[in-house]
Amino acid sequence: MNHLNEATSYLQTKITTKPKVGLILGSGLGMLADEIENPTKIKYEEIPGFPISTVEGHAGQLVIGNLQGVEVIAMQGRFHYYEGYGLEAVTFPVRVMKELGIDKLLVTNAAGGINRDLEPGDLMLITDHINNTGQNPLIGENLSDHGVRFPDMSTAYDRNLQKVSKQVASQLNITLKEGVYVWNTGPSYETPAEIRMLEKIGGDAVGMSTVPEVTVARHAGTQCVGISCISNMAAGILDQPLTHDEVIETTEKVRESFLTFVKQLIKEIG
């Protein structure tokens, strides 16, 4: 709580607006933050209590400003459990954004496609998730001022925000797939056998993030919407090795459709 108060107070001295929508931008998707007007950019290392992002393709800063007429606060790069941070640190920025005033959170990620109806470059609306790690960021003493001890996750991804997302995609003539996102810890990619297992339990895409942030956001009563960029097909589906370079390359290819879609979505939900 001390770190939370310190970080919130520090950021309040740096910004003059109250953000309404929080954005978490995954690998290769940080270019959305470059679209924010009148931005205030604050490096993570300057903020009390914040970890430091170590992943290639993550700028490692908060960007606060106006996007499509909506006051937003964007994480240009996120934190991951596989970087060695505890889940309390991974999700700390979500707590801070809530304290600063957001009531909606848009989470994006790059994910491996499990469902064979998906292709690299597809955008997938996350309809639900599977926590396949055995970890939960809410383990420990409950922050009762932030949420209940046993939060409901039956609508982790807000149904109305999903509806708006599909309407926006249709209006823009952008194909938006739908599916269930599976969280594994990483940093190693899955084996073909593990992907076959995830397919059998209902997973459509797999990645190394998102679920901890959404869990904490829902604990605090924040509405969430999630978009995966399918950056590659998961292990064993295509006969080729998996690399992070492929992730960055694919997200660059979908840059324009991703930016167009998310900017319009922010305008609609803000």
ZAMARGU-4260 file (C-alpha; in steps of 0.2 Angstrom, whole numbers, plus 5000, padded with zeros to 4 digits):
<rodrens>
0) 5000/5000/5000 | 5014/5012/5004 | 5022/5009/4986 | 5004/5011/4979 | 5002/5028/4987
5) 5019/5034/4983 | 5018/5029/4964 | 5000/5037/4963 | 5006/5053/4972 | 5021/5054/4961
10) 5011/5052/4945 | 4998/5065/4950 | 5012/5078/4951 | 5016/5074/4933 | 4999/5074/4925
15) 4985/5087/4924 | 4971/5075/4918 | 4961/5060/4925 | 4963/5045/4913 | 4947/5035/4910
20) 4954/5021/4900 | 4970/5011/4904 | 4980/5002/4890 | 4992/4988/4892 | 5002/4986/4875
25) 5011/4970/4872 | 5026/4964/4862 | 5027/4974/4846 | 5011/4983/4849 | 5018/4998/4858
30) 5016/5009/4843 | 4998/5013/4848 | 5006/5024/4862 | 5014/5035/4849 | 4997/5040/4843
35) 4992/5048/4860 | 4991/5067/4858 | 4999/5079/4870 | 5008/5065/4879 | 5017/5065/4895
40) 5030/5051/4895 | 5037/5044/4911 | 5050/5030/4912 | 5046/5015/4923 | 5062/5017/4933
45) 5057/5035/4938 | 5041/5029/4946 | 5042/5023/4964 | 5038/5004/4966 | 5038/5001/4947
50) 5048/4986/4940 | 5058/4989/4924 | 5053/4980/4908 | 5067/4969/4901 | 5059/4962/4885
55) 5064/4967/4868 | 5050/4977/4859 | 5044/4985/4875 | 5048/5004/4877 | 5046/5003/4896
60) 5036/5019/4900 | 5019/5026/4904 | 5011/5037/4891 | 4997/5048/4897 | 4987/5060/4886
65) 4972/5061/4874 | 4968/5047/4861 | 4952/5050/4850 | 4945/5062/4863 | 4948/5051/4877
70) 4960/5053/4892 | 4971/5037/4893 | 4985/5030/4902 | 4996/5018/4892 | 5009/5005/4897
75) 5021/5005/4883 | 5028/4988/4888 | 5022/4977/4902 | 5030/4966/4915 | 5030/4947/4915
80) 5031/4933/4928 | 5045/4925/4918 | 5056/4941/4920 | 5058/4935/4938 | 5045/4948/4945
85) 5032/4942/4958 | 5014/4944/4952 | 5012/4958/4964 | 5025/4968/4954 | 5018/4962/4938
90) 5001/4969/4942 | 5006/4984/4952 | 5003/4996/4937 | 4985/4990/4936 | 4982/4995/4954
95) 4991/5012/4951 | 4980/5015/4935 | 4964/5012/4945 | 4970/5024/4959 | 4973/5037/4945
100) 4955/5035/4939 | 4952/5022/4925 | 4936/5012/4925 | 4940/5002/4909 | 4956/4992/4904
105) 4961/4987/4886 | 4974/4974/4887 | 4983/4968/4871 | 4996/4955/4868 | 5005/4944/4855
110) 4999/4926/4856 | 5002/4909/4848 | 4987/4902/4838 | 4981/4885/4844 | 4964/4885/4835
115) 4968/4881/4817 | 4955/4894/4811 | 4967/4907/4816 | 4982/4913/4806 | 4997/4924/4809
120) 4991/4942/4808 | 4974/4939/4814 | 4966/4950/4828 | 4957/4939/4841 | 4944/4946/4854
125) 4947/4937/4870 | 4931/4930/4876 | 4938/4921/4891 | 4954/4915/4898 | 4962/4899/4906
130) 4975/4902/4919 | 4987/4887/4916 | 5001/4892/4928 | 4994/4887/4946 | 4998/4905/4951
135) 4986/4919/4956 | 4991/4938/4959 | 4977/4939/4973 | 4986/4926/4984 | 4990/4933/5001
140) 4982/4946/5011 | 4967/4954/5003 | 4966/4972/4999 | 4949/4975/5005 | 4948/4993/5000
145) 4951/4987/4982 | 4940/4972/4981 | 4932/4957/4989 | 4942/4941/4995 | 4934/4930/4982
150) 4931/4940/4966 | 4919/4933/4952 | 4928/4930/4936 | 4913/4924/4926 | 4913/4940/4916
155) 4932/4943/4916 | 4930/4951/4899 | 4916/4963/4899 | 4902/4957/4888 | 4896/4975/4883
160) 4914/4979/4878 | 4915/4963/4868 | 4899/4968/4859 | 4906/4986/4855 | 4922/4978/4849
165) 4913/4967/4836 | 4903/4982/4830 | 4918/4993/4828 | 4927/4979/4818 | 4912/4976/4807
170) 4911/4995/4804 | 4929/4996/4799 | 4928/4980/4789 | 4941/4972/4799 | 4940/4953/4803
175) 4940/4950/4822 | 4941/4932/4827 | 4936/4927/4844 | 4943/4914/4857 | 4949/4909/4874
180) 4967/4914/4879 | 4978/4903/4889 | 4991/4910/4901 | 5007/4900/4903 | 5022/4907/4912
185) 5035/4906/4899 | 5048/4910/4894 | 5050/4894/4884 | 5038/4891/4871 | 5026/4876/4873
190) 5030/4859/4866 | 5019/4851/4853 | 5012/4840/4866 | 5007/4854/4878 | 4998/4863/4863
195) 4988/4847/4860 | 4983/4847/4878 | 4978/4866/4878 | 4968/4863/4862 | 4958/4849/4871
200) 4955/4860/4886 | 4947/4874/4876 | 4962/4886/4872 | 4962/4895/4856 | 4978/4905/4858
205) 4992/4905/4871 | 5004/4918/4878 | 5014/4923/4893 | 5004/4938/4900 | 4987/4947/4902
210) 4978/4935/4914 | 4987/4942/4930 | 4983/4960/4925 | 4964/4956/4921 | 4962/4946/4937
215) 4968/4961/4947 | 4958/4973/4937 | 4942/4963/4940 | 4946/4962/4958 | 4946/4981/4958
220) 4930/4982/4948 | 4938/4988/4932 | 4929/4983/4916 | 4941/4974/4904 | 4942/4970/4885
225) 4957/4960/4878 | 4964/4959/4860 | 4977/4946/4855 | 4987/4948/4839 | 4991/4931/4833
230) 5009/4932/4829 | 5013/4914/4825 | 5005/4897/4826 | 5009/4887/4841 | 5022/4873/4842
235) 5018/4858/4832 | 5004/4866/4821 | 5016/4871/4808 | 5033/4863/4805 | 5044/4877/4810
240) 5054/4884/4825 | 5046/4898/4835 | 5056/4915/4838 | 5052/4931/4846 | 5058/4940/4830
245) 5043/4932/4821 | 5032/4940/4835 | 5039/4957/4831 | 5039/4955/4812 | 5020/4949/4812
250) 5014/4963/4824 | 5023/4976/4812 | 5013/4969/4797 | 4996/4971/4806 | 5001/4989/4812
255) 4988/4998/4802 | 4973/4987/4805 | 4978/4986/4824 | 4980/5005/4826 | 4964/5009/4816
260) 4953/4996/4826 | 4960/5000/4843 | 4959/5019/4841 | 4941/5018/4835 | 4937/5006/4850
265) 4944/5018/4862 | 4933/5032/4855 | 4918/5021/4857 | 4921/5015/4875 | 4928/5031/4882
</rodrens>
